[in-house]
Amino acid sequence: MTVSKAPRAETTAHETPTPQEHPAVERMLAARTADVTFRDLSRSEIEAMLLRNRVGRLAFSIHDRVDIQPIHYIYERGWLYGRTSEGDKLSTLTHNQWVAFEVDEIADLFDWRSLVIHGSFWIMHPRGSPRAEELWTKAAELVSKIVPGALTESDPVAFRQVLFRIAVGDVRGREAKMKPLERNDP
């Protein structure tokens, strides 16, 4: 059996893009400390960012290392709702519920927003007390808004059967923006 190799891309000096060929590179090279501003996001900006996004990264600690995984979520009144599958992550979170959750909006090197939430991870149970069943039903309804068919026969990721919610505790957001370039056109 012969395995063919993909042609190797080689870059030479004359193939390197110039700033004029890529506006993003031009903006990056033109950036100076005075051209970039950083600021904290307000609570209302953070909530708006949580409401308009659906994918974030869940960070948690496993023994002597930290892991981070992308996950779908939906935000409602101080809680993030989502779902996952059985496995090491879930067993770890059962014993250590403290997590960090990050959401980013990135348009360019100096045009981004990022938020980090610290909170506690709670597994939802479909059976148990009336309150537990009510919370599970609510979580299932919310998750089905972002993944139509979730927890039904038409579920595109049927192996993700465990619903959870994260209590949004400490939350911080930052933004970077470049000041518009001033052009002196005659």
C-alpha atoms as a printed R data frame, in Angstrom:
    type eleno elety resid chain resno       x      y      z
1   ATOM     1    CA   MET     A     1   0.000  0.000  0.000
2   ATOM     2    CA   THR     A     2   1.335  3.411 -0.967
3   ATOM     3    CA   VAL     A     3   0.656  6.464  1.137
4   ATOM     4    CA   SER     A     4   0.839  9.704 -0.772
5   ATOM     5    CA   LYS     A     5   2.031 12.781  0.985
6   ATOM     6    CA   ALA     A     6   0.408 16.150  0.535
7   ATOM     7    CA   PRO     A     7   2.701 18.648 -1.156
8   ATOM     8    CA   ARG     A     8   4.675 20.592  1.406
9   ATOM     9    CA   ALA     A     9   3.966 24.275  1.460
10  ATOM    10    CA   GLU     A    10   7.144 26.262  1.559
11  ATOM    11    CA   THR     A    11   7.182 29.941  2.277
12  ATOM    12    CA   THR     A    12   9.883 32.149  0.903
13  ATOM    13    CA   ALA     A    13  10.602 35.765  1.656
14  ATOM    14    CA   HIS     A    14   8.975 36.941 -1.559
15  ATOM    15    CA   GLU     A    15   5.743 35.067 -0.675
16  ATOM    16    CA   THR     A    16   5.329 36.670  2.734
17  ATOM    17    CA   PRO     A    17   2.308 38.970  2.664
18  ATOM    18    CA   THR     A    18   3.007 42.647  3.049
19  ATOM    19    CA   PRO     A    19   0.924 44.887  5.317
20  ATOM    20    CA   GLN     A    20  -0.620 46.490  2.239
21  ATOM    21    CA   GLU     A    21  -1.937 43.074  1.148
22  ATOM    22    CA   HIS     A    22  -3.602 42.387  4.507
23  ATOM    23    CA   PRO     A    23  -5.343 45.270  6.310
24  ATOM    24    CA   ALA     A    24  -5.405 43.322  9.584
25  ATOM    25    CA   VAL     A    25  -1.607 43.031  9.495
26  ATOM    26    CA   GLU     A    26  -1.335 46.741  8.723
27  ATOM    27    CA   ARG     A    27  -3.517 47.588 11.740
28  ATOM    28    CA   MET     A    28  -1.508 45.288 13.991
29  ATOM    29    CA   LEU     A    29   1.822 46.769 12.898
30  ATOM    30    CA   ALA     A    30   0.478 50.294 13.294
31  ATOM    31    CA   ALA     A    31  -0.748 49.651 16.824
32  ATOM    32    CA   ARG     A    32   1.027 51.453 19.606
33  ATOM    33    CA   THR     A    33   0.130 51.548 23.261
34  ATOM    34    CA   ALA     A    34  -1.832 54.747 22.715
35  ATOM    35    CA   ASP     A    35  -3.780 53.159 19.832
36  ATOM    36    CA   VAL     A    36  -5.266 50.297 21.849
37  ATOM    37    CA   THR     A    37  -7.708 50.710 24.714
38  ATOM    38    CA   PHE     A    38  -8.702 48.088 27.254
39  ATOM    39    CA   ARG     A    39 -11.668 48.381 29.570
40  ATOM    40    CA   ASP     A    40 -13.817 46.359 31.925
41  ATOM    41    CA   LEU     A    41 -17.282 45.404 30.710
42  ATOM    42    CA   SER     A    42 -20.304 46.490 32.750
43  ATOM    43    CA   ARG     A    43 -22.669 43.897 34.213
44  ATOM    44    CA   SER     A    44 -25.280 44.712 31.534
45  ATOM    45    CA   GLU     A    45 -22.673 44.264 28.751
46  ATOM    46    CA   ILE     A    46 -21.665 40.921 30.260
47  ATOM    47    CA   GLU     A    47 -25.273 39.745 30.429
48  ATOM    48    CA   ALA     A    48 -25.880 40.851 26.825
49  ATOM    49    CA   MET     A    49 -22.776 38.921 25.730
50  ATOM    50    CA   LEU     A    50 -23.953 35.801 27.580
51  ATOM    51    CA   LEU     A    51 -27.384 36.069 25.956
52  ATOM    52    CA   ARG     A    52 -26.126 36.438 22.371
53  ATOM    53    CA   ASN     A    53 -23.591 33.578 22.477
54  ATOM    54    CA   ARG     A    54 -24.156 29.836 22.697
55  ATOM    55    CA   VAL     A    55 -20.659 28.321 22.975
56  ATOM    56    CA   GLY     A    56 -18.161 28.801 25.772
57  ATOM    57    CA   ARG     A    57 -15.329 26.929 27.422
58  ATOM    58    CA   LEU     A    58 -15.700 25.100 30.714
59  ATOM    59    CA   ALA     A    59 -12.530 24.887 32.822
60  ATOM    60    CA   PHE     A    60 -12.212 22.508 35.752
61  ATOM    61    CA   SER     A    61  -9.530 20.827 37.814
62  ATOM    62    CA   ILE     A    62  -8.716 17.109 37.572
63  ATOM    63    CA   HIS     A    63  -6.266 16.087 40.297
64  ATOM    64    CA   ASP     A    64  -3.077 18.021 39.501
65  ATOM    65    CA   ARG     A    65  -4.093 19.523 36.151
66  ATOM    66    CA   VAL     A    66  -6.661 21.906 34.740
67  ATOM    67    CA   ASP     A    67  -8.748 20.931 31.725
68  ATOM    68    CA   ILE     A    68 -10.880 23.113 29.459
69  ATOM    69    CA   GLN     A    69 -13.568 21.994 27.007
70  ATOM    70    CA   PRO     A    70 -15.921 23.789 24.623
71  ATOM    71    CA   ILE     A    71 -19.571 23.436 25.526
72  ATOM    72    CA   HIS     A    72 -22.983 24.717 24.363
73  ATOM    73    CA   TYR     A    73 -24.910 26.784 26.869
74  ATOM    74    CA   ILE     A    74 -27.895 29.031 27.312
75  ATOM    75    CA   TYR     A    75 -28.004 31.811 29.893
76  ATOM    76    CA   GLU     A    76 -31.008 32.715 32.005
77  ATOM    77    CA   ARG     A    77 -31.193 34.884 35.130
78  ATOM    78    CA   GLY     A    78 -27.840 34.152 36.743
79  ATOM    79    CA   TRP     A    79 -27.537 30.546 35.558
80  ATOM    80    CA   LEU     A    80 -25.846 28.860 32.601
81  ATOM    81    CA   TYR     A    81 -27.670 25.729 31.410
82  ATOM    82    CA   GLY     A    82 -26.187 23.024 29.221
83  ATOM    83    CA   ARG     A    83 -25.662 19.341 28.783
84  ATOM    84    CA   THR     A    84 -22.835 16.874 28.635
85  ATOM    85    CA   SER     A    85 -22.167 13.147 28.508
86  ATOM    86    CA   GLU     A    86 -21.050 10.660 31.121
87  ATOM    87    CA   GLY     A    87 -17.288 10.428 31.580
88  ATOM    88    CA   ASP     A    88 -14.247 11.673 33.467
89  ATOM    89    CA   LYS     A    89 -15.340 15.321 33.308
90  ATOM    90    CA   LEU     A    90 -18.666 14.533 34.931
91  ATOM    91    CA   SER     A    91 -17.129 12.348 37.654
92  ATOM    92    CA   THR     A    92 -14.639 15.099 38.420
93  ATOM    93    CA   LEU     A    93 -17.336 17.770 38.580
94  ATOM    94    CA   THR     A    94 -19.422 15.603 40.889
95  ATOM    95    CA   HIS     A    95 -16.595 15.755 43.443
96  ATOM    96    CA   ASN     A    96 -15.273 19.255 42.716
97  ATOM    97    CA   GLN     A    97 -18.090 21.546 41.599
98  ATOM    98    CA   TRP     A    98 -16.021 24.757 41.262
99  ATOM    99    CA   VAL     A    99 -15.515 25.788 37.642
100 ATOM   100    CA   ALA     A   100 -14.553 28.681 35.422
101 ATOM   101    CA   PHE     A   101 -16.455 29.393 32.215
102 ATOM   102    CA   GLU     A   102 -15.183 31.628 29.417
103 ATOM   103    CA   VAL     A   103 -16.963 33.236 26.468
104 ATOM   104    CA   ASP     A   104 -15.127 35.222 23.769
105 ATOM   105    CA   GLU     A   105 -16.082 37.421 20.843
106 ATOM   106    CA   ILE     A   106 -13.025 37.990 18.676
107 ATOM   107    CA   ALA     A   107 -13.046 40.090 15.512
108 ATOM   108    CA   ASP     A   108  -9.333 40.945 15.322
109 ATOM   109    CA   LEU     A   109  -6.119 41.039 17.333
110 ATOM   110    CA   PHE     A   110  -7.152 44.226 19.148
111 ATOM   111    CA   ASP     A   111 -10.914 43.971 18.677
112 ATOM   112    CA   TRP     A   112 -12.333 41.482 21.161
113 ATOM   113    CA   ARG     A   113 -14.472 40.933 24.233
114 ATOM   114    CA   SER     A   114 -13.955 38.193 26.771
115 ATOM   115    CA   LEU     A   115 -15.658 37.212 30.003
116 ATOM   116    CA   VAL     A   116 -14.824 34.696 32.693
117 ATOM   117    CA   ILE     A   117 -17.318 33.340 35.189
118 ATOM   118    CA   HIS     A   118 -16.414 31.539 38.392
119 ATOM   119    CA   GLY     A   119 -19.208 29.444 39.787
120 ATOM   120    CA   SER     A   120 -20.479 26.059 40.877
121 ATOM   121    CA   PHE     A   121 -21.549 23.176 38.634
122 ATOM   122    CA   TRP     A   122 -24.817 21.379 39.426
123 ATOM   123    CA   ILE     A   123 -26.106 18.210 37.751
124 ATOM   124    CA   MET     A   124 -29.845 18.190 37.086
125 ATOM   125    CA   HIS     A   125 -31.878 15.033 37.839
126 ATOM   126    CA   PRO     A   126 -35.105 14.130 35.983
127 ATOM   127    CA   ARG     A   127 -36.432 12.228 38.978
128 ATOM   128    CA   GLY     A   128 -36.420 13.136 42.627
129 ATOM   129    CA   SER     A   129 -38.093 15.910 44.526
130 ATOM   130    CA   PRO     A   130 -40.752 17.980 42.762
131 ATOM   131    CA   ARG     A   131 -38.281 20.912 42.689
132 ATOM   132    CA   ALA     A   132 -35.548 18.746 41.092
133 ATOM   133    CA   GLU     A   133 -37.977 17.535 38.418
134 ATOM   134    CA   GLU     A   134 -39.135 21.116 37.777
135 ATOM   135    CA   LEU     A   135 -35.530 22.306 37.344
136 ATOM   136    CA   TRP     A   136 -34.705 19.400 35.009
137 ATOM   137    CA   THR     A   137 -37.760 20.181 32.862
138 ATOM   138    CA   LYS     A   138 -36.782 23.849 32.695
139 ATOM   139    CA   ALA     A   139 -33.204 22.935 31.719
140 ATOM   140    CA   ALA     A   140 -34.480 20.538 29.027
141 ATOM   141    CA   GLU     A   141 -36.705 23.274 27.559
142 ATOM   142    CA   LEU     A   142 -33.846 25.789 27.529
143 ATOM   143    CA   VAL     A   143 -31.364 23.353 25.954
144 ATOM   144    CA   SER     A   144 -33.904 22.477 23.240
145 ATOM   145    CA   LYS     A   145 -33.929 26.171 22.240
146 ATOM   146    CA   ILE     A   146 -30.276 25.968 21.194
147 ATOM   147    CA   VAL     A   147 -30.264 22.330 20.001
148 ATOM   148    CA   PRO     A   148 -33.637 21.578 18.432
149 ATOM   149    CA   GLY     A   149 -34.613 17.972 19.086
150 ATOM   150    CA   ALA     A   150 -32.430 17.745 22.196
151 ATOM   151    CA   LEU     A   151 -33.307 14.774 24.415
152 ATOM   152    CA   THR     A   152 -35.666 13.331 21.771
153 ATOM   153    CA   GLU     A   153 -35.270 10.680 19.067
154 ATOM   154    CA   SER     A   154 -34.081 13.365 16.622
155 ATOM   155    CA   ASP     A   155 -31.306 14.601 18.935
156 ATOM   156    CA   PRO     A   156 -28.152 15.304 16.864
157 ATOM   157    CA   VAL     A   157 -25.931 14.488 19.877
158 ATOM   158    CA   ALA     A   158 -28.047 11.918 21.709
159 ATOM   159    CA   PHE     A   159 -25.107 10.726 23.810
160 ATOM   160    CA   ARG     A   160 -25.265 14.002 25.774
161 ATOM   161    CA   GLN     A   161 -27.995 13.106 28.237
162 ATOM   162    CA   VAL     A   162 -26.834 14.861 31.410
163 ATOM   163    CA   LEU     A   163 -28.273 18.313 32.011
164 ATOM   164    CA   PHE     A   164 -26.437 20.763 34.237
165 ATOM   165    CA   ARG     A   165 -26.496 24.334 35.342
166 ATOM   166    CA   ILE     A   166 -23.755 26.633 36.584
167 ATOM   167    CA   ALA     A   167 -24.453 29.244 39.226
168 ATOM   168    CA   VAL     A   168 -22.903 32.451 37.928
169 ATOM   169    CA   GLY     A   169 -20.859 33.736 40.847
170 ATOM   170    CA   ASP     A   170 -17.990 36.102 40.220
171 ATOM   171    CA   VAL     A   171 -17.978 37.381 36.623
172 ATOM   172    CA   ARG     A   172 -15.525 39.695 34.916
173 ATOM   173    CA   GLY     A   173 -15.349 40.942 31.375
174 ATOM   174    CA   ARG     A   174 -12.732 42.838 29.362
175 ATOM   175    CA   GLU     A   175 -12.678 44.487 25.964
176 ATOM   176    CA   ALA     A   176  -9.881 45.616 23.648
177 ATOM   177    CA   LYS     A   177 -10.438 48.139 20.863
178 ATOM   178    CA   MET     A   178  -8.151 49.983 18.488
179 ATOM   179    CA   LYS     A   179  -8.740 53.648 17.978
180 ATOM   180    CA   PRO     A   180  -9.716 54.361 14.361
181 ATOM   181    CA   LEU     A   181  -6.785 55.234 12.137
182 ATOM   182    CA   GLU     A   182  -6.808 58.896 11.188
183 ATOM   183    CA   ARG     A   183  -6.061 59.503  7.569
184 ATOM   184    CA   ASN     A   184  -4.910 62.838  6.194
185 ATOM   185    CA   ASP     A   185  -6.417 62.694  2.757
186 ATOM   186    CA   PRO     A   186  -5.916 65.832  0.672
